[in-house]
Amino acid sequence: MSRKKRIGIFGGSFDPPHIGHLICARSVAEELELDQILIIPTAVQPGKPNGSVESTEDRWEMVKAMTSGDSLFKPLKIEIERGGTSYTVDTLRVLRQEYPVEDVDLFLLLGFDSANGIEKWREPDAVTDLAQLAVMQRVGDTSDGLPKPWCDKMIVVNTPVIEISSTNIRQRLKHKLPIGMMTGESVLMIIEKNKLYSQ
């Protein structure tokens, strides 16, 4: 009997995406032997009622550009096309129709802070029924703080400490500092061409 396919799901605003996203996601893929990671930019993130800095289309183009040429990553427009607030449980239910549980194990990649706040998510029990949680833990994070009711549905994976954030990139752009080493050339070209983060 062949083993079930193992697919990771990595969502976020990606505003902008950067190499830290890919490095951490790839380390999870290698640790958990994932066959593919679906990269899903949000339409509107629940924790960000004012929305993202740049448009969904610009963020989508940047995610596509950054993942092109790497077969591990498959960008999906599912949340952008659905529009409105992007709730993980809704996305997982749609994905489960395409990736049935008898054929595919789904792993939801989460940062440590997101995992700590899972009890505030929409239908957290349904989320953990639909996918295994793969929590990206960095040096200094302690799994003792993870919410106990969901701990048995979490796999904690040690990931590299990458001191890059989308916020930091936006600040560097504001001060006209170089960012190419953080985003890669393809994303940088889109930012420059479309004059993103220039306000």
Residue, then its C-alpha position, 0 to 999 in steps of 0.5 A: m500500500s502506497r503512503k498517503k500524500r503529505i501536503g502542507i498549507f501555509g497562509g498569511s498576508f505575505d505583505p510582502p513575502h520574503i525568503g524567511h517564509l520559504i526557508c522556514a516552510r522548507s525546513v518543516a517540509e524536510e522534517l515532516e517529509l511533505d510532498q508539497i506546500l500550498i502557499i495561500p495569501t489571505a484576502v483579509q486576515p482576521g487579526k488585521p481588520n484594516g487589511s493589508v498594506e498592498s492589494t490582494e493582486d499585488r501580493w498574489e503576484m509577489v507570492k507567485a514570483m517568489t515561488s516560481g521555479d521551486s516545485l515544492f511550493k504551489p501558490l493558491k488564490i483560493e482565499i483571494e477569490r473567495g474575498g472577505t475575511s479569510y478564515t482557516v476553517d473555511t479554506l480547509r473545508v474547501l481543500r478537503q474536497e480536493y484532498p480527501v482524508e483517505d488519500v492525503d494528510l494535511f499539515l497546517l503550518l503555523g507560527f508559534d504566536s498563531a498556535n498560542g492563540i488558536e482558541k480565539w480562531r473560528e471553530p478551532d476544533a474543526v480546524t484541528d479535525l481537518a488538518q494536523l497543526a505543524v507549529m514552527q518553533r524558534v529558539g526561545d519559544t517554549s512549547d509549555g505555553l501552547p494551549k493544552p486542549w490542542c497540544d495533542k494535535m500539534i507537531v512542534v518543528n524547530t525552524p531556523v531563526i530568520e530575523i526578517s519580517s514583512t514589517n521590517i521590509r516595509q520600514r526599510l523601503k520607507h527609508k529607501l534602504p535595500i531589501g533585495m537580500m530579503t525578498g529575492e530579485s523577483v519580488l523586488m522587481i515587482i515592488e519597484k515596477n508597481k511602486l509598492y510600499s511607497q506611501 
